[in-house]
């Protein structure tokens, strides 16, 4: 089942903040990952290897997943699609795990559905369907 539904007429505070960060993320990716195309950005809570929860933006390109700091949009980590062995998700909570055989697994919880980004950099809002996602303040 799909967790997201397109919502062109509604806007939540979380996705508004994500939309505002898309141009900066695109600029950072243009410098650090030329040729990669930003396709989706969402707010998540990431549980690090020490069990600490960190607010992050998850930016997807045509080649990788990027962990981006929420407040200042700094690129923290690039995870190439080829490094991800599998993804496990729990629809009722919005939680998902990126399984990485060469590193530790990455545990995330989607806090907002995020925005899809077209080739020109314009974001389109999507909302989480009822029941998915546990929101922690960034």
Order of alpha helices (4+ residues) and beta strands (2+ residues): beta-alpha-beta-beta-beta-beta-beta-beta-beta-beta-beta
